[in-house]
Amino acid sequence: MKTLIVSLDNIGDTIISLAVYRALAAHPGMEPAFWTKEYSRDVVPLAGAGIEHYHCDPFWDRSPGKAKGGFFSYLKTLLAIRRAGFDAAIIIHANWRKNLSCLLAGIPSRYALKGAFATNYTDPGGATHILDTSRRLVEAVLGKDPGELRYPAAP
C-alpha cells in the first residue's frame, strides 16, 4: 500500500513523523513516502536514502523566518502527488486544509485525528503526545498495533 505521510508542519513534527515512516516501512507491502514543508525537507534523509519525498510550503502557512508558500508551487506538488497514485495518507496534525489537499491529490483513504475531508478518523484514546497519536494513526492503517514508535534522531 502506497502511503503518504503528511507533515506540513515544522522541523520537530517532521522528525517525529520519521517514526511513522519506520513503522510503516517495517511491514511488507507498505511503501511510505513524505510530504513536508520546504523548510523541513532536510529532515527526511535522516530516515534513509532514496525515500520518495514531496516538499513545498503551503500557501496558507509560513515557516519560521519565511513568507507564506506560493500557490503555484503548492499546486505543482499536489499534481505530482496525484500522479504518484497514493492509496492512503496519514495526516499528522490534521486540519481541513491538509485533509482537503490529500483529497485533491486523489488519495482515497485519508487517516486523521480531526478536520473535515478525512475518510478515516482515529480516536486518540486518551493519547496526548504526537508520538502516541501518530501510533494510533499507524495502527489504523496497518490494522494492528505497530508497537512503540521510534525516530532515528535524538530529541
Legacy VTK file of the C-alpha trace (Angstrom):
# vtk DataFile Version 3.0
C-alpha trace
ASCII
DATASET POLYDATA
POINTS 155 float
0.000 0.000 0.000
1.481 3.305 -1.079
1.052 5.669 1.895
1.878 9.365 2.090
2.948 10.724 5.472
1.802 14.346 5.532
3.783 16.535 7.905
3.196 20.070 6.691
4.464 21.385 9.989
7.837 22.453 11.273
11.054 20.548 11.894
10.161 18.948 15.247
6.979 17.389 13.916
8.771 16.188 10.791
11.390 14.493 12.965
8.628 12.741 14.870
6.996 11.679 11.584
10.171 9.708 10.838
8.906 7.239 13.440
5.739 6.788 11.390
7.896 6.074 8.351
9.936 3.458 10.204
6.798 1.721 11.485
5.239 1.563 8.017
8.450 0.558 6.240
8.858 -2.387 8.637
5.729 -4.040 7.167
5.844 -5.928 3.860
3.785 -4.331 1.127
3.926 -0.853 2.633
5.507 1.917 0.545
5.686 5.041 2.704
6.618 8.466 1.345
6.646 12.028 2.721
5.056 15.382 2.044
6.719 18.104 4.123
7.269 21.814 4.107
10.239 23.036 2.122
11.574 24.329 5.432
11.853 20.835 6.944
12.861 18.895 3.808
16.383 18.171 5.098
14.952 16.070 7.940
13.602 13.251 5.733
17.032 11.840 4.706
17.610 11.019 8.398
15.281 8.045 7.826
17.447 6.737 4.971
18.407 7.388 1.386
16.108 7.221 -1.608
12.848 7.973 0.188
10.079 9.309 -2.055
9.577 12.866 -0.843
7.441 15.821 -1.888
8.014 19.231 -0.344
6.569 22.725 -0.588
5.437 25.411 1.796
1.631 25.565 1.662
0.207 28.912 0.586
-1.828 29.232 3.813
1.099 28.877 6.218
4.581 30.221 6.810
7.720 28.612 8.149
9.866 30.408 10.732
11.702 33.281 9.053
9.955 32.726 5.703
6.987 34.142 3.810
3.866 32.084 3.134
4.296 29.438 0.471
3.316 30.125 -3.118
0.104 28.794 -4.615
1.735 27.573 -7.840
4.476 25.680 -6.009
1.771 24.045 -3.877
-0.287 23.172 -6.973
2.743 21.696 -8.741
3.470 19.498 -5.704
-0.189 18.496 -5.399
-0.247 17.373 -9.044
2.989 15.385 -8.617
1.463 13.598 -5.618
-1.681 12.914 -7.630
0.373 11.356 -10.464
2.189 9.145 -7.930
-1.082 7.359 -7.098
-1.116 7.022 -3.316
-3.585 4.643 -1.669
-3.622 6.330 1.740
-2.386 9.351 3.662
-1.526 9.643 7.320
-2.025 13.298 8.146
-0.029 14.379 11.175
-1.644 17.376 12.937
-4.591 17.192 10.568
-6.803 20.113 9.732
-9.273 20.676 6.937
-6.676 22.274 4.621
-4.263 19.331 4.818
-7.114 16.833 4.556
-8.590 18.665 1.544
-5.140 18.782 -0.070
-4.926 14.996 0.160
-8.422 14.681 -1.306
-7.431 16.962 -4.205
-4.294 14.838 -4.665
-6.612 11.886 -5.325
-5.736 9.931 -2.177
-8.801 7.772 -1.413
-8.066 6.909 2.247
-7.124 9.832 4.482
-6.328 8.984 8.130
-6.560 11.863 10.586
-7.493 12.706 14.146
-9.692 15.641 13.128
-10.715 18.039 10.389
-13.161 17.843 7.509
-12.289 15.852 4.362
-10.650 12.889 6.103
-12.140 9.457 5.438
-10.850 7.579 8.492
-10.964 9.387 11.824
-8.814 7.837 14.508
-9.669 8.105 18.177
-6.542 9.136 20.077
-7.739 7.026 23.021
-6.505 9.453 25.644
-3.115 9.891 23.972
-1.855 13.461 24.083
1.723 13.314 22.764
2.180 13.432 18.997
4.173 10.197 19.059
1.272 8.409 20.753
-1.389 9.872 18.448
0.804 9.003 15.459
0.943 5.427 16.729
-2.867 5.346 16.674
-2.870 6.559 13.069
-0.349 3.896 12.035
-2.423 1.270 13.841
-5.492 2.354 11.871
-3.640 1.993 8.563
-1.990 -1.348 9.403
-4.966 -2.828 11.217
-2.736 -3.732 14.169
-0.659 -2.038 16.839
2.789 -1.221 15.413
4.352 -1.152 18.880
6.411 1.708 20.196
7.264 4.312 17.569
10.890 5.432 17.407
12.592 8.010 15.252
16.241 7.818 14.189
17.337 11.072 15.817
17.873 12.011 19.438
15.407 14.718 20.517
LINES 1 156
155 0 1 2 3 4 5 6 7 8 9 10 11 12 13 14 15 16 17 18 19 20 21 22 23 24 25 26 27 28 29 30 31 32 33 34 35 36 37 38 39 40 41 42 43 44 45 46 47 48 49 50 51 52 53 54 55 56 57 58 59 60 61 62 63 64 65 66 67 68 69 70 71 72 73 74 75 76 77 78 79 80 81 82 83 84 85 86 87 88 89 90 91 92 93 94 95 96 97 98 99 100 101 102 103 104 105 106 107 108 109 110 111 112 113 114 115 116 117 118 119 120 121 122 123 124 125 126 127 128 129 130 131 132 133 134 135 136 137 138 139 140 141 142 143 144 145 146 147 148 149 150 151 152 153 154
